[in-house]
Amino acid sequence: MTLDPTDLLLIDAVQRNAAQRLEDLGRLVHLAPSSVHDRLRRLERDGVIRRWTVDLDAGAVGLGVLAFVGLRGTRPCSELIKDLTAVPEIEEAHSVAGDLSLLLKVRVADTNALVELIERLRQIDGVEQTHTTVVLKTQIDRPITLPTPTPPGRAKARMAK
């Protein structure tokens, strides 16, 4: 799917604040709110926008410890994932190249809960070893950086020259 400058501007705007009104997004991209709605639904249908969600403050909901847990497995990742999916503390799981098989992003209440989680992970058949890194502070947390689009209206003016 090819994204035009209007798509890119809309995606950038909703990544920063998905609660914006269609009217405000329409002013940004010079389209009627109904056209903005249609574009956003198309982007969702085509899988560019995967989900609409809320960005929570993990500490405010009792999940004060963020860690990355590397797993070395003796079973294929596709088999380990079946067991890992049942572990709610895992936010993300990535197959990786190198010494590890998988890299997990996990959130728990405290370090005691992290120890318990690691012990549970080590009990999964095929998990040979874990390597844990606790995050002290997240320094950068931002949405996906998109190519800089040409704002609607400027592209037409440029083409007329």
Stockholm file with secondary structure:
# STOCKHOLM 1.0

chainA/1-161         MTLDPTDLLLIDAVQRNAAQRLEDLGRLVHLAPSSVHDRLRRLERDGVIRRWTVDLDAGAVGLGVLAFVGLRGTRPCSELIKDLTAVPEIEEAHSVAGDLSLLLKVRVADTNALVELIERLRQIDGVEQTHTTVVLKTQIDRPITLPTPTPPGRAKARMAK
#=GR chainA/1-161 SS CCCCHHHHHHHHHHHHCTTCCHHHHHHHHTCCHHHHHHHHHHHHHTTSSCCCCCCCCGGGGTCCEEEEEEEEESSCHHHHHHHHTTCTTEEEEEECSSSCSEEEEEEESSHHHHHHHHHHHHTSTTEEEEEEEECSCCCCCCCCCCCCCCCTTHHHHHHHC
#=GC SS_cons         CCCCHHHHHHHHHHHHCTTCCHHHHHHHHTCCHHHHHHHHHHHHHTTSSCCCCCCCCGGGGTCCEEEEEEEEESSCHHHHHHHHTTCTTEEEEEECSSSCSEEEEEEESSHHHHHHHHHHHHTSTTEEEEEEEECSCCCCCCCCCCCCCCCTTHHHHHHHC
//
